[in-house]
Amino acid sequence: MNFDDVLDAVDGFGRYQKGLAFVFLPVMFAYTTIYCGQIFFAHTPQHWCRVPSLAHLPQDVRRALSIPNEGEGGERWSQCTMYDANYTMEIDMNDTRLAPIVPCKFGWEYDLNSTFPTMVSDMDWVCGESWRPVFGQASFFVGATIGSVILGAVADQWGRVPSLVIANAISAAAGIAIAYIPTSSGISDSSYSQYNDTSSHDSPAEMDGDTMFTPFTLFVILRFVTGMGYDACYMMAYICILEYVDTKRRAVMANIPLAVFLTLAFVTMPWVAYAVWDWRLFSIIICIPVVSIIFAPFVVPESCRWLLSKGKYSRAEKILKKVAKVNGKTLTKDFNENLREMGMNLAEEAKMNSATTIDLFRTPSMRKRVLLMLILWLILTIVYDGHIRNVENLGENIFITFSVTGIVEAPACMLPAYTLDRFGRRSSFGIPLALSGVSYLIVLALPRESTIGITALAVIGRLCVVTALNSCLQFFVELLPTRLRGQGTSFVHVAGHMASLLSPLIIHLAEVNYYLPFLILGLMGVLGGGFAFLLPETARQPLPETVEDVENWVSPTRRPNSKHSEAIYRLTSTEPYPVKCSVKMDSNTEQSVL
């Protein structure tokens, strides 16, 4: 008896499993808010230098008098420099433009017509201080890397559900605490006269001294703690739920709810921010779905395989009897006995098949395969995260832009279900990843003012990179032998978190040159798409069971069934395309050969 037989006995896709599908709703909302919340509460509004002596004038007038223009046609104002003129005297625009250009002296004012005051505008984390929110996001991914290791150990020792609860509890606590970070003060109007006659001044952050340091330190620590729960906050629920679904319906259960609920979360979150119009309240509200996962033990069943491998037979029997009852199934009398026997076999196999991460690199073919997977996963995670965070550079209305780019999550989650078997794993992964890079490289030919064209290309790129990501998840699992599959996927996954801390830094390069993030992410996408075809095709092939199977791997001669397969194969392989023909063996038989 194996676990597939167990699922047949209790019904692997009945009312119980369909009910579990709705657990993905709060899980996907929790994942989205933990992952993307900073995009809104630490968004950088349009800003320019503040000149207190011009405060009595309308905004457009004081900006025209004091701020240099950096765009064509007067459409883009400098955000970090001003004319160093004596604004206490009666002057006109021509007088100020003859004055030297200097960095902002008296803080900044922000365009809050299209967005609300954020942590960045409250703290004046702009210009010379714009690295601070970027550093906070990088600390999030450092926390994600460490949290994956710690909570993975918790899952192995105490179960998947406790790991899920702990992950969401710490992320919720840290997320709510961010709303209570004290605001540092900038330069007040009363201090203007004190600095008016000096030629250079410290930035507001430097004047705040310890006051500025404390909020930033709290922010970095809390983002680190939030990141610790990022991976396990959804992955543990994903594992537990899919385990109770039979293999034939597992792809449907894994993709359809994910596509629907993740898209809903991406499209909804910007308008939650828009509705509350307050970054502190938004930080609290988005933690509601995260807090709700704390009640997962009442809904999400513990991994039955884990329970059996740990000898917790009674608990496993109780869960499976509940599944059978809800699905209207009657279990046989010897079900419990067979289940216990299977549990002992699982425990024995776990002891016999113990392996370490070092085993991934012992043999040449395995080592080459893992290194390629590692490089590709690092590229993919950076490109994927970069596409999401680059939404800040796509247009002035971040709410609309984020929603529009988020809509593509649904088709991108469903496309691999069609392409993986029809075109093969490599093509389903490599071609979309390369196309995501091409779409970003095309942006380099457009003027910055072409907001609609740049956003359209970004949407196409997002569709492609998400398709590549979802294709990659299945492809990489199939490349590793059974004995090393857990260690291998975990190793590659954790390495991806470490690489992701580079993506906020890449997006921050837009401060230097607007097109740099598009150039870097575009080149990485094209490069990754090419590397994908260095891996062997696994479509319609038996999965490797041991390292020896990987070492003895022979390139498959049978390609996925499709009228496009030959064209794709000839473009991506150096081997001749196999042609099927019939050879007459004798007067009565024929044999098909390649």
Secondary structure, 3 states (H helix, E strand, C coil): CCHHHHHHHHCCCCHHHHHHHHHHHHHHHHHHHHHHHHHHHCCCCCEEECCHHHCCCCHHHHHHHHCCECCHHHCCECCCEEECCCCCCCCCHHHHCCCCEEECCCCEEECCCCCCCCHHHHHCCCHHHCHHHHHHHHHHHHHHHHHHHHHHHHHHHHCHHHHHHHHHHHHHHHHHHHCCCCCCCCCCHHHHHHHCCCCCCCCHHHHHCHHHHHHHHHHHHHHHHHHHCCCHHHHHHHHHHHHCCCHHHHHHHHHHHHHHHHHHHHHHHHHHHHHHCCHHHHHHHCCHHHHHHHHHHHCCCCCHHHHHHCCCHHHHHHHHHHHHHHCCCCCCCCHHHHHHHHHHHHHHHHHHCCCCHHHHHCCHHHHHHHHHHHHHHHHHHHHHHHHHHHHHHCCCCHHHHHHHHHCCHHHHHHHHHHHHHHHCHHHHHHHHHHHHHHHHHHHCCCCCCCHHHHHHHHHHHHHHHHHHHHHHHHHHHHHCCHHHHHHHHHHHHHHHHHHHCHHHHHHHHHHCCCCHHHHHHHHHHHHHHHHHCCCCCCCCCCCCCCHHHHHCCCCCCCCCCCCCHHHHHHHHCCCCCCCCEEEECCCCCEEEEC
